[in-house]
Amino acid sequence: MKIYFASDHAGFNLKNALLAYVRELGFETEDKGPFSFDEQDDYPDFMIPVAEAVAANPENARGIIMGGSGQGEAMSANRVKGARAAVFYGGNFEIVRLSRDHNDANILALGARFVNIDAAKEAVKLWLETPFSNEERHIRRIKKIDGIS
């Protein structure tokens, strides 16, 4: 499985730390940027390419994106058909598990201003290890989200 990464300036340091961590876990990674810190960058420029890459290869790709809150980043990614980004900005890790188990989230958006590196690593590991349930009711709902009835 290939894991695509992107951030904006607020998530830049977290992205670089998580890239190394996910490689240590044994995953192939690809960084979609930014490749240098720019306080004026615009997060959609980086989130949309991740969402497109994940949507193009849904069986073998996922994305991890981050910005200040993770919210705008997820909103950008979710504009791409087939992308299902879930946001985590700290708190109960059960939401991370459920995003995979029930929603087959293929992109995890992290709020870099709200989650420290240890919590981000824990969330990422849990998210990468949690399979989709494949229950009929969840498949039916995802098809509706994706516009396939």
Phi, psi and omega per residue, in radians:
M1 nan 2.402 3.118
K2 -1.803 2.342 -3.136
I3 -1.965 2.074 3.116
Y4 -1.617 2.463 -3.119
F5 -2.155 2.587 2.968
A6 -2.773 2.775 3.087
S7 -2.648 3.124 2.855
D8 -1.989 -2.932 -3.104
H9 -1.057 -0.631 -3.107
A10 -1.197 -0.477 -3.127
G11 -1.820 0.072 -3.008
F12 -0.980 -0.874 -3.120
N13 -1.169 -0.694 3.107
L14 -1.119 -0.726 3.117
K15 -1.001 -0.837 -3.095
N16 -1.119 -0.669 3.101
A17 -1.169 -0.722 -3.117
L18 -1.274 -0.556 3.045
L19 -0.982 -0.869 3.139
A20 -1.091 -0.733 -3.123
Y21 -1.105 -0.790 -3.121
V22 -1.175 -0.604 3.029
R23 -1.105 -0.719 3.093
E24 -1.072 -0.536 3.097
L25 -1.299 -0.151 3.063
G26 1.762 0.206 -3.131
F27 -1.660 2.574 2.968
E28 -1.335 2.430 -3.121
T29 -2.255 2.746 2.984
E30 -2.479 2.235 -3.134
D31 -1.598 2.091 3.119
K32 -1.678 0.136 3.041
G33 1.846 3.042 -0.055
P34 -1.266 2.820 -3.078
F35 -1.801 -0.095 3.014
S36 -2.579 2.727 -3.104
F37 -1.288 2.215 3.082
D38 -2.463 1.863 -3.077
E39 -1.050 -0.299 -3.100
Q40 -1.770 0.132 -3.101
D41 -1.172 2.831 -3.121
D42 -2.029 2.056 -3.019
Y43 -0.990 -0.591 3.138
P44 -1.046 -0.489 -3.139
D45 -1.083 -0.400 -3.105
F46 -1.888 -0.539 -3.086
M47 -1.293 -0.715 -3.087
I48 -1.099 -0.761 3.071
P49 -1.046 -0.612 3.067
V50 -1.130 -0.837 -3.130
A51 -1.063 -0.702 3.112
E52 -1.131 -0.717 3.128
A53 -1.140 -0.726 3.139
V54 -1.183 -0.784 -3.129
A55 -1.136 -0.513 -3.136
A56 -1.297 -0.345 -3.096
N57 -2.470 1.107 -2.972
P58 -1.107 -0.412 -3.123
E59 -1.425 -0.391 -2.997
N60 -2.238 0.276 -3.106
A61 -2.516 2.576 2.980
R62 -2.473 2.912 -3.140
G63 -2.259 2.589 3.009
I64 -2.242 2.067 -3.071
I65 -2.185 2.659 -3.135
M66 -2.662 2.597 3.062
G67 -2.698 -2.886 -3.095
G68 -0.938 -0.970 -3.135
S69 -1.867 -0.377 -3.019
G70 1.498 -0.271 -3.064
Q71 -1.221 -0.970 3.132
G72 -1.089 -0.594 3.123
E73 -1.114 -0.795 3.102
A74 -1.143 -0.720 3.121
M75 -1.038 -0.731 3.107
S76 -1.103 -0.852 -3.117
A77 -1.084 -0.691 -3.070
N78 -1.250 -0.105 3.027
R79 -1.303 -0.296 -3.126
V80 -1.555 2.153 3.138
K81 -1.022 2.251 -3.141
G82 1.680 -0.187 3.078
A83 -1.580 2.372 3.098
R84 -2.336 1.618 -3.097
A85 -1.660 2.311 3.068
A86 -1.992 2.521 -3.074
V87 -1.785 2.402 2.984
F88 -2.306 2.208 3.087
Y89 -2.348 0.658 3.086
G90 1.805 3.024 3.129
G91 1.660 -2.575 -3.044
N92 -1.170 2.149 -3.132
F93 -1.273 -0.207 3.129
E94 -1.034 -0.549 3.121
I95 -1.109 -0.600 3.103
V96 -1.151 -0.820 3.138
R97 -1.083 -0.804 -3.115
L98 -1.137 -0.543 3.116
S99 -1.075 -0.534 3.080
R100 -1.514 -0.893 -3.030
D101 -1.070 -0.785 -3.075
H102 -1.698 -0.627 -2.977
N103 -1.903 -0.063 -3.092
D104 0.857 0.732 3.114
A105 -0.973 2.253 3.140
N106 -1.881 0.007 3.056
I107 -2.391 2.324 3.062
L108 -1.905 2.120 3.089
A109 -1.788 2.234 -3.105
L110 -1.975 2.391 3.055
G111 -1.531 1.713 -3.014
A112 -1.119 -0.431 3.129
R113 -1.452 -0.086 -3.042
F114 -2.138 -0.196 -3.093
V115 -2.220 2.301 3.116
N116 -1.455 3.015 -3.039
I117 -1.089 -0.680 -3.132
D118 -1.138 -0.763 3.108
A119 -1.168 -0.659 3.110
A120 -1.106 -0.751 3.108
K121 -1.093 -0.773 3.131
E122 -1.080 -0.752 3.120
A123 -1.120 -0.781 -3.128
V124 -1.096 -0.811 -3.138
K125 -1.069 -0.820 3.113
L126 -1.044 -0.787 -3.110
W127 -1.117 -0.740 -3.139
L128 -1.218 -0.522 -3.095
E129 -1.548 -0.244 -3.075
T130 -1.515 2.118 3.100
P131 -1.438 2.818 2.991
F132 -1.305 2.471 -3.076
S133 -1.190 -0.495 -3.057
N134 1.109 0.330 3.078
E135 -1.221 2.494 -3.070
E136 -0.963 -0.744 -3.094
R137 -1.112 -0.610 3.121
H138 -1.305 -0.692 3.077
I139 -1.059 -0.786 3.137
R140 -1.021 -0.784 -3.119
R141 -1.174 -0.723 3.126
I142 -1.117 -0.690 3.086
K143 -1.063 -0.675 3.094
K144 -1.147 -0.742 3.084
I145 -1.038 -0.779 -3.108
D146 -1.357 -0.049 3.105
G147 1.376 0.376 3.122
I148 -1.931 1.891 3.141
S149 -1.970 nan nan
